[in-house]
Amino acid sequence: MLHELTFPVTFPDTPVASLRVEIPRDSIAPVMDAAIQELLQTVLDQGVEPTGDLISYHHRRPTTSFDCEIALPVATPVTESGRVRNSILPAASFVEAVYTGPY
């Protein structure tokens, strides 16, 4: 269910800890959940302070699979570990939507 739609939203360059995954459409829920847990655990284990909400950035329009990056804004860079990397989301204006429900 779409709860909120805001536009335009403008963000500056934002440092993030991120994890990129390619997920078959029929496996989105378990794979995405595990990736989110891996990202959060890495950030928290290192004592790095999140500075915002989780972000899902899709590198292309979904087809039979999703190619996306899960990102968490952070105050300081993480020590890269496993699939978790440091990145910067470039400044941009976009539409922000908040959805609650199944994948």
C-alpha positions in Angstrom: 0.0 0.0 0.0 1.4 3.4 -1.0 1.3 5.6 2.1 3.1 8.7 1.0 4.2 10.4 -2.2 6.5 13.5 -2.1 8.0 15.4 -5.0 10.4 16.8 -5.8 12.8 15.7 -3.1 16.3 17.0 -3.4 19.3 15.3 -1.8 22.9 16.3 -1.7 25.8 13.9 -2.4 25.2 11.2 0.3 27.8 8.8 1.6 26.3 5.3 2.0 27.2 1.8 2.9 25.7 -0.4 0.1 25.2 -3.9 -1.1 24.3 -4.7 -4.7 22.2 -7.7 -5.6 20.7 -9.2 -8.8 17.6 -11.1 -7.8 15.3 -13.3 -9.8 11.7 -11.8 -9.7 10.3 -14.8 -7.9 13.0 -14.7 -5.2 12.8 -11.0 -4.2 11.5 -11.4 -0.7 14.0 -13.8 0.8 17.0 -12.5 -1.1 16.2 -8.8 -0.3 15.5 -9.6 3.3 18.9 -11.4 3.7 20.8 -8.6 1.9 19.2 -5.9 4.1 20.1 -7.9 7.3 23.7 -8.3 6.0 24.0 -4.6 5.3 22.5 -3.6 8.7 24.6 -6.1 10.6 27.9 -5.0 9.0 27.1 -1.3 9.7 26.0 -1.9 13.3 28.9 -4.4 14.1 31.3 -1.6 13.1 29.6 1.0 15.3 29.0 3.2 12.3 26.0 5.6 12.8 23.3 5.5 10.2 22.1 9.0 9.2 18.9 8.1 7.3 16.6 5.4 6.1 17.4 2.4 3.9 17.4 3.2 0.2 16.8 0.8 -2.7 18.3 2.0 -5.9 17.4 0.1 -9.1 20.1 0.1 -11.8 17.6 -0.8 -14.5 13.9 -1.3 -14.9 12.9 -4.8 -13.5 12.4 -7.6 -16.0 12.6 -11.2 -14.9 15.1 -10.0 -12.3 15.9 -7.0 -10.2 19.4 -5.3 -10.3 19.4 -3.1 -7.3 21.6 -1.6 -4.6 20.5 -1.4 -1.0 22.1 1.5 0.7 22.2 3.1 4.1 23.3 6.7 4.6 26.2 6.7 7.1 28.1 9.3 9.2 31.5 7.7 8.5 32.6 5.1 5.9 32.4 1.4 6.8 35.3 -1.0 6.6 34.3 -2.9 3.4 33.4 -6.4 4.3 31.9 -9.3 2.3 29.4 -7.7 -0.2 29.2 -4.3 1.7 30.9 -1.4 0.0 31.2 2.3 0.5 29.6 4.5 -2.1 28.2 7.9 -2.7 24.7 8.5 -4.0 25.1 11.6 -6.2 23.0 14.7 -5.6 19.6 14.4 -7.3 16.0 15.4 -7.3 13.4 12.7 -7.5 10.0 11.4 -6.3 10.0 9.7 -2.9 7.4 7.0 -2.2 6.8 5.1 1.0 5.3 1.7 0.5 4.3 -0.8 3.1 3.3 -4.4 2.2 4.6 -7.5 0.5 7.3 -7.4 -2.2 
